[in-house]
Amino acid sequence: MLKTLLKTLFVFAAVSLVTTDAFAKYIVVLRDGTAYTAKSKWKVVNGKAIVELENGQSLQLDPALIDVAKSEQRTKMGMANANVLDTGSSKGTTAAPRAKQPALVDMQLRPREVPKRATPAPTTAEPSQTPANVTPVQTVSGSLPEEVTEKFALAYENVGIFERKVVSTGARSLRAEMTVDTEERVFNAISATSFLMVRNAGVDGVQIDVVEMYMKTTTGGAAGRFQMTRADAEALDKRTVSQQDYFVKKVIY
């Protein structure tokens, strides 16, 4: 009887240790879906939520950005596989594996169905009135066609940037405003922009020479402004310049 009791107590203690270890971590989930593995639940100090990450770093966030319900749910489920933002503040710190982003090759020049406009009835014209050269793409008031801005918007969405606005600013230029909260998404935006610029978004008769990128955080803070030229895009595409070097040399605050 005593032997059976001791065996039962041993098993109970082992299960308790495993359970305690499984829930020793806390998953902090933001409203945009980003998740971090923390040592414990965040603490609010001077209006900022302080999150102590597993790798020894700490984040200061607006408490309004945290999805409390999802954080509690993820923590209880024991899903301790959240990505940790590598801020580069401490050497030797290794970020948790990040989810692989969709390859740009798969997202950019994929044929997209565009509603066909009604073709006007043909009219009879004198031979002298027929233009000698007709450009493949018609632009309105010196602007890029809508198909180009749509492809840029889709490319940003495919790399995780869902809050974005792309407008044409000329026959060979456009402006992209986007919300980015991580270093990874900043570099994703730079990569997607250079890729589409070099290939003119896959639209015949178009040439894109300049793309202005205005980046901000969810709270409205500046995340960087860039004016990418065609030469910049070609250097990034050929990898003669890294995204990190481009960021350092070209960022405008």
Stockholm file with secondary structure:
# STOCKHOLM 1.0

chainA/1-253         MLKTLLKTLFVFAAVSLVTTDAFAKYIVVLRDGTAYTAKSKWKVVNGKAIVELENGQSLQLDPALIDVAKSEQRTKMGMANANVLDTGSSKGTTAAPRAKQPALVDMQLRPREVPKRATPAPTTAEPSQTPANVTPVQTVSGSLPEEVTEKFALAYENVGIFERKVVSTGARSLRAEMTVDTEERVFNAISATSFLMVRNAGVDGVQIDVVEMYMKTTTGGAAGRFQMTRADAEALDKRTVSQQDYFVKKVIY
#=GR chainA/1-253 SS CHHHHHHHHHHHHHHHHHHHHHTSSEEEEBTTSCEEEESSCCEEETTEEEEEBTTSCEEEECGGGBCHHHHHHHHHHTCCCCCCCCCSSSTTCCCCCCCCCCCGGGTSSCCCCCCCCCCCCCCCCCGGGSCSCCCSSCCSTTCCCHHHHHHHHHHHHHTTCCSEEEEEEETTEEEEEEECCSHHHHHHHHHHHHHHHHTGGGCTTCCCCEEEEEEECTTSCEEEEEEEEHHHHHHHHHTSSCHHHHHHHHCBC
#=GC SS_cons         CHHHHHHHHHHHHHHHHHHHHHTSSEEEEBTTSCEEEESSCCEEETTEEEEEBTTSCEEEECGGGBCHHHHHHHHHHTCCCCCCCCCSSSTTCCCCCCCCCCCGGGTSSCCCCCCCCCCCCCCCCCGGGSCSCCCSSCCSTTCCCHHHHHHHHHHHHHTTCCSEEEEEEETTEEEEEEECCSHHHHHHHHHHHHHHHHTGGGCTTCCCCEEEEEEECTTSCEEEEEEEEHHHHHHHHHTSSCHHHHHHHHCBC
//
